[in-house]
């Protein structure tokens, strides 16, 4: 069996499976891209090992160190193309583990990233989105490592932690977010709505 990290390419049969529980975003469409900000790590030197990425507004910390490489196919052989991914040749962060936790420095109302397994084979991924210790949503998809990268993203309801569990090592790319509105803004909006209802 081949791998995105090197070796012979073997085309594996298989498709994608989506199990949705709440408000996932299946593909990086125009609305998702317009509503979110990308944390751009493309300027990091190739091979840089990171424990976190940031754009100065949001920091995403990783439970395991990730190695930056790219753009695909440099350092990572394949990715998918639009409409399934934002770009067929992204810079990626490689996880040499099958379990990865991301901790966000601030609550976000939209969060997403693309992911592809290292083996050229269909691999199941489960991504759990949390607010503190409360599970908000779970997305499970089978992703093909042979040019099959898929988006794992959700909206509606603030989250601040993400747990990835996979059957193999993998790479992520295109980490995007939208900050959750501050509580005071939501409170003001609720009060205004109540006032309007009673006028």
Secondary structure as UniProt FT lines:
FT   TURN            4..5
FT   STRAND          18..19
FT   STRAND          24..25
FT   HELIX           30..35
FT   STRAND          37..38
FT   TURN            42..43
FT   TURN            46..47
FT   STRAND          49..54
FT   STRAND          59..69
FT   TURN            72..73
FT   TURN            82..83
FT   TURN            88..89
FT   STRAND          92..95
FT   STRAND          99..117
FT   STRAND          122..131
FT   TURN            132..133
FT   STRAND          134..144
FT   TURN            145..147
FT   STRAND          150..166
FT   STRAND          170..179
FT   HELIX           183..197
//
